[in-house]
């Protein structure tokens, strides 16, 4: 039994469309998998950077608080704090001091800092 020519054309076209659809699906799955892996790697790297940056901030706050908690001084001059906690711009160091719980005083025209809990009587 012979296959009519019109059915042979439909069969080969149907197979080509199926192969094209299959290739598109495979390409889509590969692209989705690649995008997923890229997103995970980006998130992991960003998280590591944030942890490293915040570790520095928390360490600086801890050192500032310990420095201000010394029983020998209720307040410290900004210059003394800056010499012991170096590597920060003036305003960045002030932000660190505020996050550590310190408040600023002006004594004889000089900037001093002390922990709020130890300097309430000077407010």
C-alpha positions, 0 to 999 in steps of 0.5 A: 500500500502506497502512502499518498504524497500529501500525507508524506509531507504532513508527516515530515512537517509534524516531525520537524515541528516536534523536533523544533519544540523539543529543541526550544524546551531543552534550550529553555530548561538550560537557560533556566538552570543557568539563571538559577545557578547564577542567582545563587552564586550572586546571592552567596557572594553578596551575603559574604560581602555583607557579613565581612562589612558588618563584622568590621562595623560591629568590631569597631562598635565593640572596641569603642564601647570597651574603650569608653567603659574603662573605669578610669575615664567617664569621657574621652577626647575625640582625638584619644578615641581616634588615635586608638580606633584608627582607620575611620573618617571623622564622621564615620567614627562619630557614627560608630560611637553613637551606635556604641551608645556614646554621646558627645560633650564639649569640654573647654572647646574640645570634643569629648565622648562618653557612654550615656549610661555613665554620663547621665549626671552631665546631661 
